Amino acid sequence: MGVESALVVPVPSAGNVVRLLRRVFDPTARDGLPPHVTVLGPFRDPADLDAAGLAELAAAVGSVRSFAYRLSRIGWFDDRVVYLAPEPAEGFIQLTEAVVRRFPDHLPYGGAFGSSVPHLSIGIGGPAPALRVAARLVAPRLPIDAVASNVQLMSHEPGRRPWRVDREFALG
């Protein structure tokens, strides 16, 4: 398998609340992806982005102003994914739309879902009873306040190296 990449908004303020649970229940965390809200993934291999592509990406991210948000609610995708929902979600939606406008060959989650729901995953694909326990452990520690000020282009080679930050782009 080749390089995987994603554009993410890092959420360091959620680290103390979700870090250990994500290591147990989210395989991307075990591969080194920190707490984040995905803007767009999968994305291009960073090595395939030339100066013009990087400028387009910087312009897309920079077209959205920095914004504050709060992780105050636990959400679910069926009973297979438990997550924290950012409120308001509009800034994340604007970021995703701005990047997709400039890179229309990259759809959120490869186009697998009808729409993209901004979220910070706590657990993915774990047994539902265990994910419910994880949700109960996180709930009393909410809300988590955060500010989206940058987007990171992160990548990794599965089984070969952990996720790393390749580039960082400031919001407007």
C-alpha positions as a Markdown table, in Angstrom:
| # | Residue | x | y | z |
|---|---|---|---|---|
| 1 | Met | 0.0 | 0.0 | 0.0 |
| 2 | Gly | 1.2 | 3.5 | -0.8 |
| 3 | Val | 1.3 | 6.7 | 1.1 |
| 4 | Glu | -2.0 | 7.7 | 2.9 |
| 5 | Ser | -2.6 | 11.4 | 3.5 |
| 6 | Ala | -5.2 | 13.7 | 5.0 |
| 7 | Leu | -5.8 | 17.3 | 5.7 |
| 8 | Val | -6.7 | 17.7 | 9.4 |
| 9 | Val | -7.3 | 20.4 | 12.0 |
| 10 | Pro | -5.3 | 19.4 | 15.1 |
| 11 | Val | -7.2 | 19.5 | 18.4 |
| 12 | Pro | -4.5 | 19.4 | 21.1 |
| 13 | Ser | -6.9 | 20.5 | 23.8 |
| 14 | Ala | -8.7 | 17.2 | 23.4 |
| 15 | Gly | -5.6 | 15.1 | 23.9 |
| 16 | Asn | -5.9 | 14.7 | 27.7 |
| 17 | Val | -9.5 | 13.6 | 27.3 |
| 18 | Val | -9.3 | 11.2 | 24.4 |
| 19 | Arg | -5.7 | 10.2 | 23.8 |
| 20 | Leu | -5.7 | 6.8 | 25.7 |
| 21 | Leu | -9.2 | 5.8 | 24.5 |
| 22 | Arg | -8.2 | 6.6 | 20.9 |
| 23 | Arg | -5.1 | 4.4 | 21.2 |
| 24 | Val | -7.4 | 1.5 | 22.2 |
| 25 | Phe | -10.3 | 2.1 | 19.9 |
| 26 | Asp | -9.0 | 4.1 | 16.9 |
| 27 | Pro | -6.4 | 2.4 | 14.6 |
| 28 | Thr | -5.2 | 5.8 | 13.2 |
| 29 | Ala | -4.2 | 6.9 | 16.7 |
| 30 | Arg | -2.1 | 3.8 | 17.1 |
| 31 | Asp | -0.4 | 4.8 | 13.9 |
| 32 | Gly | 0.4 | 8.2 | 15.3 |
| 33 | Leu | -2.5 | 10.4 | 14.1 |
| 34 | Pro | -3.2 | 12.9 | 16.9 |
| 35 | Pro | -6.7 | 14.1 | 18.0 |
| 36 | His | -8.1 | 16.0 | 15.0 |
| 37 | Val | -11.1 | 16.9 | 12.9 |
| 38 | Thr | -10.6 | 15.7 | 9.3 |
| 39 | Val | -11.0 | 18.4 | 6.6 |
| 40 | Leu | -10.3 | 16.0 | 3.7 |
| 41 | Gly | -9.1 | 12.5 | 3.5 |
| 42 | Pro | -7.8 | 10.7 | 1.6 |
| 43 | Phe | -5.7 | 13.4 | -0.1 |
| 44 | Arg | -2.7 | 13.5 | -2.4 |
| 45 | Asp | 0.7 | 12.1 | -1.5 |
| 46 | Pro | 2.5 | 15.2 | -0.3 |
| 47 | Ala | 5.4 | 14.4 | -2.7 |
| 48 | Asp | 3.0 | 14.8 | -5.6 |
| 49 | Leu | 2.2 | 18.4 | -4.7 |
| 50 | Asp | 4.2 | 20.9 | -6.7 |
| 51 | Ala | 4.6 | 24.6 | -5.8 |
| 52 | Ala | 1.4 | 25.5 | -7.6 |
| 53 | Gly | -0.5 | 22.7 | -5.8 |
| 54 | Leu | 0.8 | 23.9 | -2.4 |
| 55 | Ala | -0.2 | 27.5 | -3.3 |
| 56 | Glu | -3.7 | 26.3 | -4.2 |
| 57 | Leu | -4.0 | 24.4 | -0.9 |
| 58 | Ala | -2.7 | 27.4 | 1.0 |
| 59 | Ala | -5.3 | 29.7 | -0.8 |
| 60 | Ala | -8.1 | 27.2 | -0.1 |
| 61 | Val | -7.3 | 27.0 | 3.6 |
| 62 | Gly | -6.6 | 30.7 | 3.9 |
| 63 | Ser | -10.0 | 31.6 | 2.4 |
| 64 | Val | -11.6 | 30.4 | 5.7 |
| 65 | Arg | -11.1 | 32.6 | 8.8 |
| 66 | Ser | -9.8 | 31.1 | 12.0 |
| 67 | Phe | -12.7 | 30.1 | 14.3 |
| 68 | Ala | -13.5 | 28.9 | 17.8 |
| 69 | Tyr | -15.6 | 25.8 | 18.4 |
| 70 | Arg | -16.6 | 23.5 | 21.2 |
| 71 | Leu | -16.6 | 19.7 | 21.5 |
| 72 | Ser | -19.6 | 19.3 | 23.8 |
| 73 | Arg | -21.6 | 16.4 | 22.3 |
| 74 | Ile | -20.9 | 12.8 | 21.7 |
| 75 | Gly | -22.2 | 11.4 | 18.4 |
| 76 | Trp | -22.4 | 8.1 | 16.6 |
| 77 | Phe | -22.2 | 6.7 | 13.1 |
| 78 | Asp | -24.4 | 3.6 | 13.6 |
| 79 | Asp | -22.9 | 1.7 | 16.5 |
| 80 | Arg | -19.5 | 1.4 | 14.9 |
| 81 | Val | -18.0 | 4.9 | 15.4 |
| 82 | Val | -18.2 | 7.1 | 18.4 |
| 83 | Tyr | -17.0 | 10.7 | 18.1 |
| 84 | Leu | -17.1 | 14.2 | 19.5 |
| 85 | Ala | -19.1 | 16.7 | 17.4 |
| 86 | Pro | -17.7 | 20.2 | 17.0 |
| 87 | Glu | -20.2 | 23.0 | 17.5 |
| 88 | Pro | -20.6 | 25.1 | 15.4 |
| 89 | Ala | -19.6 | 22.8 | 12.6 |
| 90 | Glu | -19.8 | 25.4 | 9.8 |
| 91 | Gly | -16.1 | 26.4 | 9.8 |
| 92 | Phe | -15.1 | 22.7 | 9.2 |
| 93 | Ile | -17.7 | 22.4 | 6.4 |
| 94 | Gln | -16.4 | 25.6 | 4.8 |
| 95 | Leu | -12.8 | 24.3 | 5.0 |
| 96 | Thr | -13.8 | 21.0 | 3.3 |
| 97 | Glu | -15.8 | 22.8 | 0.6 |
| 98 | Ala | -13.0 | 25.3 | -0.1 |
| 99 | Val | -10.4 | 22.5 | -0.5 |
| 100 | Val | -12.8 | 20.4 | -2.7 |
| 101 | Arg | -13.5 | 23.4 | -4.9 |
| 102 | Arg | -9.8 | 23.6 | -5.7 |
| 103 | Phe | -9.2 | 19.8 | -5.7 |
| 104 | Pro | -12.4 | 18.4 | -7.1 |
| 105 | Asp | -10.8 | 15.0 | -7.8 |
| 106 | His | -10.6 | 14.5 | -4.0 |
| 107 | Leu | -13.9 | 14.0 | -2.2 |
| 108 | Pro | -14.3 | 13.5 | 1.6 |
| 109 | Tyr | -13.7 | 9.9 | 2.5 |
| 110 | Gly | -13.2 | 9.1 | -1.2 |
| 111 | Gly | -16.9 | 9.8 | -1.8 |
| 112 | Ala | -18.0 | 6.8 | 0.3 |
| 113 | Phe | -20.6 | 8.8 | 2.2 |
| 114 | Gly | -23.3 | 11.2 | 1.0 |
| 115 | Ser | -22.0 | 14.1 | 3.1 |
| 116 | Ser | -19.1 | 14.8 | 5.4 |
| 117 | Val | -19.9 | 15.2 | 9.1 |
| 118 | Pro | -17.2 | 17.1 | 11.0 |
| 119 | His | -16.1 | 15.0 | 14.0 |
| 120 | Leu | -13.2 | 13.9 | 16.2 |
| 121 | Ser | -13.2 | 10.1 | 16.4 |
| 122 | Ile | -12.9 | 8.5 | 19.8 |
| 123 | Gly | -13.3 | 4.9 | 18.5 |
| 124 | Ile | -13.8 | 3.3 | 15.1 |
| 125 | Gly | -15.1 | -0.2 | 14.5 |
| 126 | Gly | -14.7 | -1.5 | 18.1 |
| 127 | Pro | -17.3 | -3.6 | 19.8 |
| 128 | Ala | -20.3 | -1.4 | 20.4 |
| 129 | Pro | -20.4 | -2.2 | 24.2 |
| 130 | Ala | -16.8 | -1.1 | 24.6 |
| 131 | Leu | -17.4 | 2.1 | 22.5 |
| 132 | Arg | -20.4 | 2.9 | 24.8 |
| 133 | Val | -18.1 | 2.6 | 27.8 |
| 134 | Ala | -15.6 | 5.0 | 26.1 |
| 135 | Ala | -18.4 | 7.5 | 25.4 |
| 136 | Arg | -19.4 | 7.3 | 29.1 |
| 137 | Leu | -15.8 | 8.0 | 30.2 |
| 138 | Val | -15.5 | 11.0 | 27.9 |
| 139 | Ala | -18.9 | 12.6 | 28.6 |
| 140 | Pro | -18.2 | 14.0 | 32.1 |
| 141 | Arg | -15.0 | 15.8 | 30.7 |
| 142 | Leu | -16.9 | 17.8 | 28.2 |
| 143 | Pro | -17.0 | 20.5 | 26.9 |
| 144 | Ile | -13.6 | 21.0 | 25.3 |
| 145 | Asp | -13.0 | 24.4 | 23.9 |
| 146 | Ala | -10.7 | 24.8 | 20.9 |
| 147 | Val | -9.7 | 27.2 | 18.1 |
| 148 | Ala | -9.1 | 26.1 | 14.5 |
| 149 | Ser | -6.2 | 28.2 | 13.3 |
| 150 | Asn | -4.3 | 25.8 | 10.9 |
| 151 | Val | -4.7 | 22.8 | 8.8 |
| 152 | Gln | -2.0 | 20.1 | 8.7 |
| 153 | Leu | -1.3 | 17.9 | 5.7 |
| 154 | Met | -0.3 | 14.6 | 7.3 |
| 155 | Ser | 0.8 | 11.4 | 5.7 |
| 156 | His | 2.1 | 8.0 | 6.5 |
| 157 | Glu | 3.0 | 4.7 | 4.9 |
| 158 | Pro | 1.0 | 1.9 | 6.6 |
| 159 | Gly | 3.2 | -0.5 | 8.4 |
| 160 | Arg | 6.3 | 1.5 | 7.6 |
| 161 | Arg | 6.1 | 4.9 | 9.4 |
| 162 | Pro | 3.7 | 6.7 | 11.7 |
| 163 | Trp | 1.6 | 9.7 | 10.6 |
| 164 | Arg | 3.7 | 12.9 | 10.3 |
| 165 | Val | 3.0 | 16.5 | 9.6 |
| 166 | Asp | 4.3 | 17.3 | 6.1 |
| 167 | Arg | 3.0 | 20.9 | 5.8 |
| 168 | Glu | 0.9 | 23.3 | 7.8 |
| 169 | Phe | -1.4 | 26.0 | 6.4 |
| 170 | Ala | -2.8 | 28.9 | 8.3 |
| 171 | Leu | -6.5 | 29.8 | 8.2 |
| 172 | Gly | -7.3 | 33.4 | 7.1 |
